[in-house]
Amino acid sequence: MKVMVNTGARPSEVAALTSECIRLDCAVPHISIEAVGRQLKSPNARRVIPLTGVSLEALRGFPDGFPRYRGSSAGLSAVVNKFLRGNGLCETPDHTLYSLRHGFEDRLLAAGVDERIRRDLLGHALKRERYGSGATLEHMHELVSKVAL
């Protein structure tokens, strides 16, 4: 799923996106991962992620999200994994839709993006106290744009 490629969003987060969470008509297009009609995995999962590259293009085509999968991210994962395997798009038999999230983090790491910013983008806990408000959306957009596909 192209939305995950440059956002690192979890499949369940992508499936839950609504038009209110997809913000395309602003200075920095982005998605907002929120507890709208569902529970987030953790408090850190609530976040804003800039949209770039194929992820931005994908959501321009689906500005209301993916209502078909909103109630079943497992269904989304099953369909996408079947497509990936059926078309020889997995690097190894162990690769799945979730591997797109891991690939995003690997590209950020290779680009030297700070651990705090990587964790904020991916919704991971920080192994120390969070001081300040973190990177601005504009700064995150600049960094993600450098690794975007």
Secondary structure, 3 states (H helix, E strand, C coil): CHHHHCCCCCHHHHHCCCCCCEECCCCCCEEEECCCCCCCCCHHHCEEEECCHHHHHHHHHCCCCCHHHCCCHHHHHHHHHHHHHHCCCCCCCCCCCCHHHHHHHHHHHHCCCCHHHHHHHHCCCCCCCCCCCCCCHHHHHHHHHHHCC
